[in-house]
Amino acid sequence: MTDNHGIHIVDTEFQQPHFDAAYLIVENGRGAFVDCGTNHSVPLLLAAAARAGLAPEQIDWLLLTHVHLDHAGGAGLLMQHLPNAKLVVHPRGAPHMIDPSRLIAGATAVYGEAEIRRSYGEIQPVPEARVVVADVDAAHEFSVDLNGRALRCMDAPGHARHHIALWDERSRCWFSGDTFGLSYREFDTANGAFILPTTTPVQFEPDALKQSIARMLEREPRAMYLTHYGRVEGVRKLAGDLYAQIDDMVRIAHAADGAADRHERLKEALAALYLRRAREHGVAQDDAQVRALLRFDIELNAQGLEVWLDKARRAA
């Protein structure tokens, strides 16, 4: 699907339709991908470039918001098809693209070896000479030139410490990866998009996440391009929804901490939170349908909150 300002939304078909997006930005005959999905997504990305009138040689950049495998798992294989492209990634993520062994091990610990093979395929490394480190910190941005179009990388921790958000000067929109949460198109209503934060293991930091969202809002963006999924508008309202839910999730985590059945309590409390907000938003699906669509998020968010609690305890 093509959006305005030369932005093409590519469904990577990871897990289910309209769940995981990559983006192709086209500027005067040159292109940049933002995120890439998995190895299985590579033919879809190349086909999207062809539909946009670009040969693989005309893709200059692959910009990764972060190196979680649903965003970056296909990077090594895709780069093999893009002879002139450079890969841009956060300093903390660059070593994992050059040598993905630790990244694979971490994902395997969460999802299991069989699921990694099924969903992601064999993760390929990216040659170090083709990796550009986005030298960002809390005070600085890193700019990429796409044929005269500025794409600015901002440090955006909170979901992951290796996360950047990309500001597109032309469209005045952010490509937010997972920092600005998830929005399932099935839950769109007359009230707009439904949004929820993601606390996927292992680097959830609630204060940092809220600060990253606030910094994105400073640009007065017209919209956000989410990996999960697509373009959302009304960003100030959505940011308020995210702030409130992050605080709710922190309270849920503290309430469950210390319980013998902590994980199950977290899952039930998160499900109740999302169901309540879905009803307030006017979502038409019944409770069972809402829970079914969010089942992976409920599980992973519970795991992420547990990791955060345990880290805080060790640091105390």
Contacts in CASP RR format, 6 or more apart in sequence:
PFRMAT RR
TARGET T0000
AUTHOR 0000-0000-0000
METHOD contacts of the structure
MODEL  1
MTDNHGIHIVDTEFQQPHFDAAYLIVENGRGAFVDCGTNHSVPLLLAAAA
RAGLAPEQIDWLLLTHVHLDHAGGAGLLMQHLPNAKLVVHPRGAPHMIDP
SRLIAGATAVYGEAEIRRSYGEIQPVPEARVVVADVDAAHEFSVDLNGRA
LRCMDAPGHARHHIALWDERSRCWFSGDTFGLSYREFDTANGAFILPTTT
PVQFEPDALKQSIARMLEREPRAMYLTHYGRVEGVRKLAGDLYAQIDDMV
RIAHAADGAADRHERLKEALAALYLRRAREHGVAQDDAQVRALLRFDIEL
NAQGLEVWLDKARRAA
1 8 0 8 1.000
1 9 0 8 1.000
1 11 0 8 1.000
2 8 0 8 1.000
2 9 0 8 1.000
2 52 0 8 1.000
3 9 0 8 1.000
3 231 0 8 1.000
4 171 0 8 1.000
5 168 0 8 1.000
5 170 0 8 1.000
5 171 0 8 1.000
5 173 0 8 1.000
6 25 0 8 1.000
6 26 0 8 1.000
6 27 0 8 1.000
7 23 0 8 1.000
7 24 0 8 1.000
7 25 0 8 1.000
7 26 0 8 1.000
7 168 0 8 1.000
7 171 0 8 1.000
7 173 0 8 1.000
7 225 0 8 1.000
8 23 0 8 1.000
8 24 0 8 1.000
8 25 0 8 1.000
8 26 0 8 1.000
8 48 0 8 1.000
8 51 0 8 1.000
8 52 0 8 1.000
9 21 0 8 1.000
9 23 0 8 1.000
9 225 0 8 1.000
9 230 0 8 1.000
9 231 0 8 1.000
10 21 0 8 1.000
10 22 0 8 1.000
10 23 0 8 1.000
10 24 0 8 1.000
10 41 0 8 1.000
10 44 0 8 1.000
10 45 0 8 1.000
10 48 0 8 1.000
11 17 0 8 1.000
11 18 0 8 1.000
11 20 0 8 1.000
11 21 0 8 1.000
11 44 0 8 1.000
12 20 0 8 1.000
12 21 0 8 1.000
12 22 0 8 1.000
12 36 0 8 1.000
12 37 0 8 1.000
12 38 0 8 1.000
12 40 0 8 1.000
12 41 0 8 1.000
12 44 0 8 1.000
12 45 0 8 1.000
13 20 0 8 1.000
13 40 0 8 1.000
13 41 0 8 1.000
13 44 0 8 1.000
14 20 0 8 1.000
14 37 0 8 1.000
14 38 0 8 1.000
14 40 0 8 1.000
14 41 0 8 1.000
14 70 0 8 1.000
14 119 0 8 1.000
15 119 0 8 1.000
15 296 0 8 1.000
18 184 0 8 1.000
18 185 0 8 1.000
18 186 0 8 1.000
18 229 0 8 1.000
19 184 0 8 1.000
19 228 0 8 1.000
19 229 0 8 1.000
20 37 0 8 1.000
20 41 0 8 1.000
20 70 0 8 1.000
20 227 0 8 1.000
20 228 0 8 1.000
20 229 0 8 1.000
21 35 0 8 1.000
21 225 0 8 1.000
21 226 0 8 1.000
21 227 0 8 1.000
21 228 0 8 1.000
21 229 0 8 1.000
21 230 0 8 1.000
22 33 0 8 1.000
22 34 0 8 1.000
22 35 0 8 1.000
22 36 0 8 1.000
22 37 0 8 1.000
22 41 0 8 1.000
22 45 0 8 1.000
22 227 0 8 1.000
23 33 0 8 1.000
23 34 0 8 1.000
23 35 0 8 1.000
23 175 0 8 1.000
23 225 0 8 1.000
24 31 0 8 1.000
24 32 0 8 1.000
24 33 0 8 1.000
24 34 0 8 1.000
24 45 0 8 1.000
24 48 0 8 1.000
24 49 0 8 1.000
24 52 0 8 1.000
24 54 0 8 1.000
25 31 0 8 1.000
25 32 0 8 1.000
25 33 0 8 1.000
25 34 0 8 1.000
25 146 0 8 1.000
25 149 0 8 1.000
25 151 0 8 1.000
25 168 0 8 1.000
26 52 0 8 1.000
26 54 0 8 1.000
27 146 0 8 1.000
27 147 0 8 1.000
27 148 0 8 1.000
27 149 0 8 1.000
27 170 0 8 1.000
28 147 0 8 1.000
28 148 0 8 1.000
29 53 0 8 1.000
29 54 0 8 1.000
29 58 0 8 1.000
29 147 0 8 1.000
30 54 0 8 1.000
30 58 0 8 1.000
30 59 0 8 1.000
30 60 0 8 1.000
30 146 0 8 1.000
30 147 0 8 1.000
31 49 0 8 1.000
31 52 0 8 1.000
31 54 0 8 1.000
31 58 0 8 1.000
31 59 0 8 1.000
31 60 0 8 1.000
31 61 0 8 1.000
31 146 0 8 1.000
31 147 0 8 1.000
32 59 0 8 1.000
32 60 0 8 1.000
32 61 0 8 1.000
32 62 0 8 1.000
32 63 0 8 1.000
32 144 0 8 1.000
32 146 0 8 1.000
32 151 0 8 1.000
33 45 0 8 1.000
33 59 0 8 1.000
33 61 0 8 1.000
33 62 0 8 1.000
33 63 0 8 1.000
33 78 0 8 1.000
33 85 0 8 1.000
34 63 0 8 1.000
34 65 0 8 1.000
34 166 0 8 1.000
34 175 0 8 1.000
34 225 0 8 1.000
35 63 0 8 1.000
35 64 0 8 1.000
35 65 0 8 1.000
35 71 0 8 1.000
35 72 0 8 1.000
35 175 0 8 1.000
35 177 0 8 1.000
35 227 0 8 1.000
36 42 0 8 1.000
36 45 0 8 1.000
36 62 0 8 1.000
36 64 0 8 1.000
36 71 0 8 1.000
36 72 0 8 1.000
36 73 0 8 1.000
36 74 0 8 1.000
36 75 0 8 1.000
36 78 0 8 1.000
37 69 0 8 1.000
37 70 0 8 1.000
37 71 0 8 1.000
37 72 0 8 1.000
37 73 0 8 1.000
37 74 0 8 1.000
38 69 0 8 1.000
38 70 0 8 1.000
38 73 0 8 1.000
38 74 0 8 1.000
38 119 0 8 1.000
38 120 0 8 1.000
38 121 0 8 1.000
39 73 0 8 1.000
39 74 0 8 1.000
39 77 0 8 1.000
39 120 0 8 1.000
39 121 0 8 1.000
39 122 0 8 1.000
39 123 0 8 1.000
39 124 0 8 1.000
40 119 0 8 1.000
40 120 0 8 1.000
40 121 0 8 1.000
41 74 0 8 1.000
42 74 0 8 1.000
42 77 0 8 1.000
42 78 0 8 1.000
42 81 0 8 1.000
45 78 0 8 1.000
46 56 0 8 1.000
46 81 0 8 1.000
49 55 0 8 1.000
49 56 0 8 1.000
49 58 0 8 1.000
49 59 0 8 1.000
56 81 0 8 1.000
56 82 0 8 1.000
56 83 0 8 1.000
57 82 0 8 1.000
57 83 0 8 1.000
57 84 0 8 1.000
58 84 0 8 1.000
59 82 0 8 1.000
59 84 0 8 1.000
59 85 0 8 1.000
60 84 0 8 1.000
60 85 0 8 1.000
60 86 0 8 1.000
60 146 0 8 1.000
60 147 0 8 1.000
61 85 0 8 1.000
61 86 0 8 1.000
61 87 0 8 1.000
61 88 0 8 1.000
61 144 0 8 1.000
61 146 0 8 1.000
61 151 0 8 1.000
62 75 0 8 1.000
62 78 0 8 1.000
62 79 0 8 1.000
62 82 0 8 1.000
62 85 0 8 1.000
62 86 0 8 1.000
62 87 0 8 1.000
62 88 0 8 1.000
63 87 0 8 1.000
63 88 0 8 1.000
63 89 0 8 1.000
63 144 0 8 1.000
63 151 0 8 1.000
63 153 0 8 1.000
63 166 0 8 1.000
63 175 0 8 1.000
64 71 0 8 1.000
64 72 0 8 1.000
64 75 0 8 1.000
64 87 0 8 1.000
64 88 0 8 1.000
64 89 0 8 1.000
64 90 0 8 1.000
64 93 0 8 1.000
64 97 0 8 1.000
64 164 0 8 1.000
65 71 0 8 1.000
65 156 0 8 1.000
65 163 0 8 1.000
65 164 0 8 1.000
65 165 0 8 1.000
65 166 0 8 1.000
65 175 0 8 1.000
65 176 0 8 1.000
65 177 0 8 1.000
65 178 0 8 1.000
65 179 0 8 1.000
65 227 0 8 1.000
66 72 0 8 1.000
66 90 0 8 1.000
66 93 0 8 1.000
66 159 0 8 1.000
66 160 0 8 1.000
66 162 0 8 1.000
66 163 0 8 1.000
66 164 0 8 1.000
66 177 0 8 1.000
66 178 0 8 1.000
67 73 0 8 1.000
67 89 0 8 1.000
67 90 0 8 1.000
67 93 0 8 1.000
67 96 0 8 1.000
67 97 0 8 1.000
67 103 0 8 1.000
67 160 0 8 1.000
67 162 0 8 1.000
68 107 0 8 1.000
68 160 0 8 1.000
68 178 0 8 1.000
68 200 0 8 1.000
69 103 0 8 1.000
69 107 0 8 1.000
69 116 0 8 1.000
69 119 0 8 1.000
69 120 0 8 1.000
69 123 0 8 1.000
70 227 0 8 1.000
71 177 0 8 1.000
71 178 0 8 1.000
71 227 0 8 1.000
72 89 0 8 1.000
72 97 0 8 1.000
73 100 0 8 1.000
73 120 0 8 1.000
73 123 0 8 1.000
74 120 0 8 1.000
74 123 0 8 1.000
74 124 0 8 1.000
75 87 0 8 1.000
75 97 0 8 1.000
75 124 0 8 1.000
75 126 0 8 1.000
76 87 0 8 1.000
76 97 0 8 1.000
76 123 0 8 1.000
76 124 0 8 1.000
76 125 0 8 1.000
76 126 0 8 1.000
77 124 0 8 1.000
79 85 0 8 1.000
79 87 0 8 1.000
79 124 0 8 1.000
79 126 0 8 1.000
79 127 0 8 1.000
79 130 0 8 1.000
80 124 0 8 1.000
85 130 0 8 1.000
86 130 0 8 1.000
86 131 0 8 1.000
86 132 0 8 1.000
87 97 0 8 1.000
87 126 0 8 1.000
87 130 0 8 1.000
87 131 0 8 1.000
87 132 0 8 1.000
88 132 0 8 1.000
88 133 0 8 1.000
88 134 0 8 1.000
88 142 0 8 1.000
88 144 0 8 1.000
88 153 0 8 1.000
89 97 0 8 1.000
89 131 0 8 1.000
89 132 0 8 1.000
89 133 0 8 1.000
89 134 0 8 1.000
89 162 0 8 1.000
89 164 0 8 1.000
90 133 0 8 1.000
90 134 0 8 1.000
90 136 0 8 1.000
90 153 0 8 1.000
90 155 0 8 1.000
90 162 0 8 1.000
90 163 0 8 1.000
90 164 0 8 1.000
91 133 0 8 1.000
91 134 0 8 1.000
91 135 0 8 1.000
91 136 0 8 1.000
91 162 0 8 1.000
92 161 0 8 1.000
92 162 0 8 1.000
93 162 0 8 1.000
94 131 0 8 1.000
94 133 0 8 1.000
96 102 0 8 1.000
96 103 0 8 1.000
96 162 0 8 1.000
97 125 0 8 1.000
97 126 0 8 1.000
97 131 0 8 1.000
98 125 0 8 1.000
98 126 0 8 1.000
98 127 0 8 1.000
98 128 0 8 1.000
98 131 0 8 1.000
99 125 0 8 1.000
100 123 0 8 1.000
100 124 0 8 1.000
100 125 0 8 1.000
103 123 0 8 1.000
104 116 0 8 1.000
104 123 0 8 1.000
107 116 0 8 1.000
107 120 0 8 1.000
108 116 0 8 1.000
110 201 0 8 1.000
110 300 0 8 1.000
110 303 0 8 1.000
111 119 0 8 1.000
132 144 0 8 1.000
134 142 0 8 1.000
134 144 0 8 1.000
134 153 0 8 1.000
134 164 0 8 1.000
135 142 0 8 1.000
136 142 0 8 1.000
136 153 0 8 1.000
136 154 0 8 1.000
136 155 0 8 1.000
136 164 0 8 1.000
137 155 0 8 1.000
138 155 0 8 1.000
140 155 0 8 1.000
141 152 0 8 1.000
141 153 0 8 1.000
141 154 0 8 1.000
141 167 0 8 1.000
142 152 0 8 1.000
142 153 0 8 1.000
142 164 0 8 1.000
143 150 0 8 1.000
143 151 0 8 1.000
143 152 0 8 1.000
143 153 0 8 1.000
144 150 0 8 1.000
144 151 0 8 1.000
144 152 0 8 1.000
144 153 0 8 1.000
145 151 0 8 1.000
149 168 0 8 1.000
149 169 0 8 1.000
149 170 0 8 1.000
150 168 0 8 1.000
150 169 0 8 1.000
150 170 0 8 1.000
151 166 0 8 1.000
151 167 0 8 1.000
151 168 0 8 1.000
151 169 0 8 1.000
152 166 0 8 1.000
152 167 0 8 1.000
152 169 0 8 1.000
153 164 0 8 1.000
153 165 0 8 1.000
153 166 0 8 1.000
153 167 0 8 1.000
154 164 0 8 1.000
154 165 0 8 1.000
154 166 0 8 1.000
154 167 0 8 1.000
154 215 0 8 1.000
154 216 0 8 1.000
155 163 0 8 1.000
155 164 0 8 1.000
155 212 0 8 1.000
156 163 0 8 1.000
156 164 0 8 1.000
156 165 0 8 1.000
156 176 0 8 1.000
156 179 0 8 1.000
156 212 0 8 1.000
156 215 0 8 1.000
156 216 0 8 1.000
157 163 0 8 1.000
157 203 0 8 1.000
157 205 0 8 1.000
157 208 0 8 1.000
157 209 0 8 1.000
157 212 0 8 1.000
158 179 0 8 1.000
158 203 0 8 1.000
158 204 0 8 1.000
158 205 0 8 1.000
158 206 0 8 1.000
158 208 0 8 1.000
158 209 0 8 1.000
158 212 0 8 1.000
159 177 0 8 1.000
159 178 0 8 1.000
159 179 0 8 1.000
159 181 0 8 1.000
159 198 0 8 1.000
159 199 0 8 1.000
159 200 0 8 1.000
159 203 0 8 1.000
159 204 0 8 1.000
159 209 0 8 1.000
160 178 0 8 1.000
160 203 0 8 1.000
161 203 0 8 1.000
161 205 0 8 1.000
162 203 0 8 1.000
163 177 0 8 1.000
163 178 0 8 1.000
163 179 0 8 1.000
163 212 0 8 1.000
165 174 0 8 1.000
165 175 0 8 1.000
165 176 0 8 1.000
165 177 0 8 1.000
165 179 0 8 1.000
165 180 0 8 1.000
165 212 0 8 1.000
165 216 0 8 1.000
166 174 0 8 1.000
166 175 0 8 1.000
167 173 0 8 1.000
167 174 0 8 1.000
167 219 0 8 1.000
167 221 0 8 1.000
168 174 0 8 1.000
168 175 0 8 1.000
171 222 0 8 1.000
171 223 0 8 1.000
172 219 0 8 1.000
172 220 0 8 1.000
172 221 0 8 1.000
172 222 0 8 1.000
173 221 0 8 1.000
173 222 0 8 1.000
173 223 0 8 1.000
173 224 0 8 1.000
173 225 0 8 1.000
173 231 0 8 1.000
174 180 0 8 1.000
174 216 0 8 1.000
174 219 0 8 1.000
174 221 0 8 1.000
174 224 0 8 1.000
174 225 0 8 1.000
175 224 0 8 1.000
175 225 0 8 1.000
176 216 0 8 1.000
176 224 0 8 1.000
176 225 0 8 1.000
176 226 0 8 1.000
176 227 0 8 1.000
177 226 0 8 1.000
177 227 0 8 1.000
178 198 0 8 1.000
178 200 0 8 1.000
178 226 0 8 1.000
178 227 0 8 1.000
178 228 0 8 1.000
179 209 0 8 1.000
179 212 0 8 1.000
179 213 0 8 1.000
179 216 0 8 1.000
180 195 0 8 1.000
180 213 0 8 1.000
180 216 0 8 1.000
180 224 0 8 1.000
180 226 0 8 1.000
180 232 0 8 1.000
180 235 0 8 1.000
180 238 0 8 1.000
180 239 0 8 1.000
180 242 0 8 1.000
181 195 0 8 1.000
181 196 0 8 1.000
181 197 0 8 1.000
181 198 0 8 1.000
181 226 0 8 1.000
181 228 0 8 1.000
181 242 0 8 1.000
182 195 0 8 1.000
182 196 0 8 1.000
182 197 0 8 1.000
182 198 0 8 1.000
182 226 0 8 1.000
182 228 0 8 1.000
182 229 0 8 1.000
182 297 0 8 1.000
183 193 0 8 1.000
183 194 0 8 1.000
183 195 0 8 1.000
183 196 0 8 1.000
183 226 0 8 1.000
183 228 0 8 1.000
183 229 0 8 1.000
183 230 0 8 1.000
183 232 0 8 1.000
183 238 0 8 1.000
184 194 0 8 1.000
184 228 0 8 1.000
184 229 0 8 1.000
184 293 0 8 1.000
184 294 0 8 1.000
185 229 0 8 1.000
185 230 0 8 1.000
186 285 0 8 1.000
186 293 0 8 1.000
187 193 0 8 1.000
187 194 0 8 1.000
187 278 0 8 1.000
187 281 0 8 1.000
187 283 0 8 1.000
187 285 0 8 1.000
187 290 0 8 1.000
187 293 0 8 1.000
188 194 0 8 1.000
189 281 0 8 1.000
189 282 0 8 1.000
189 283 0 8 1.000
189 284 0 8 1.000
190 282 0 8 1.000
191 281 0 8 1.000
191 282 0 8 1.000
192 234 0 8 1.000
192 281 0 8 1.000
193 232 0 8 1.000
193 233 0 8 1.000
193 234 0 8 1.000
193 238 0 8 1.000
194 277 0 8 1.000
194 278 0 8 1.000
194 281 0 8 1.000
194 283 0 8 1.000
195 232 0 8 1.000
195 238 0 8 1.000
195 241 0 8 1.000
195 242 0 8 1.000
196 242 0 8 1.000
196 245 0 8 1.000
196 274 0 8 1.000
196 277 0 8 1.000
196 294 0 8 1.000
196 297 0 8 1.000
197 209 0 8 1.000
197 242 0 8 1.000
197 245 0 8 1.000
197 246 0 8 1.000
197 249 0 8 1.000
197 301 0 8 1.000
198 228 0 8 1.000
198 297 0 8 1.000
198 300 0 8 1.000
198 301 0 8 1.000
199 249 0 8 1.000
199 300 0 8 1.000
199 301 0 8 1.000
199 304 0 8 1.000
199 305 0 8 1.000
199 308 0 8 1.000
200 300 0 8 1.000
200 301 0 8 1.000
200 303 0 8 1.000
200 304 0 8 1.000
201 300 0 8 1.000
201 303 0 8 1.000
201 304 0 8 1.000
201 306 0 8 1.000
201 307 0 8 1.000
202 304 0 8 1.000
202 307 0 8 1.000
204 304 0 8 1.000
204 305 0 8 1.000
204 307 0 8 1.000
204 308 0 8 1.000
205 308 0 8 1.000
206 246 0 8 1.000
206 247 0 8 1.000
206 249 0 8 1.000
206 250 0 8 1.000
206 308 0 8 1.000
209 246 0 8 1.000
210 242 0 8 1.000
210 243 0 8 1.000
210 246 0 8 1.000
213 239 0 8 1.000
213 242 0 8 1.000
213 243 0 8 1.000
214 239 0 8 1.000
216 224 0 8 1.000
217 235 0 8 1.000
217 236 0 8 1.000
217 239 0 8 1.000
221 235 0 8 1.000
222 233 0 8 1.000
223 231 0 8 1.000
223 232 0 8 1.000
223 233 0 8 1.000
223 234 0 8 1.000
223 235 0 8 1.000
224 231 0 8 1.000
224 232 0 8 1.000
224 235 0 8 1.000
224 238 0 8 1.000
225 231 0 8 1.000
226 232 0 8 1.000
232 238 0 8 1.000
241 277 0 8 1.000
245 273 0 8 1.000
245 277 0 8 1.000
248 273 0 8 1.000
249 270 0 8 1.000
249 273 0 8 1.000
249 301 0 8 1.000
249 305 0 8 1.000
252 266 0 8 1.000
252 269 0 8 1.000
252 270 0 8 1.000
252 273 0 8 1.000
252 305 0 8 1.000
253 266 0 8 1.000
253 305 0 8 1.000
253 306 0 8 1.000
253 308 0 8 1.000
253 309 0 8 1.000
254 309 0 8 1.000
255 265 0 8 1.000
255 269 0 8 1.000
256 262 0 8 1.000
256 265 0 8 1.000
256 266 0 8 1.000
256 269 0 8 1.000
257 309 0 8 1.000
259 265 0 8 1.000
262 306 0 8 1.000
263 302 0 8 1.000
263 303 0 8 1.000
263 306 0 8 1.000
266 301 0 8 1.000
266 302 0 8 1.000
266 305 0 8 1.000
266 306 0 8 1.000
267 298 0 8 1.000
267 299 0 8 1.000
267 302 0 8 1.000
270 298 0 8 1.000
270 301 0 8 1.000
270 302 0 8 1.000
271 291 0 8 1.000
271 294 0 8 1.000
271 298 0 8 1.000
274 290 0 8 1.000
274 294 0 8 1.000
274 297 0 8 1.000
274 298 0 8 1.000
275 287 0 8 1.000
275 290 0 8 1.000
275 291 0 8 1.000
278 285 0 8 1.000
278 290 0 8 1.000
283 290 0 8 1.000
285 293 0 8 1.000
291 298 0 8 1.000
END
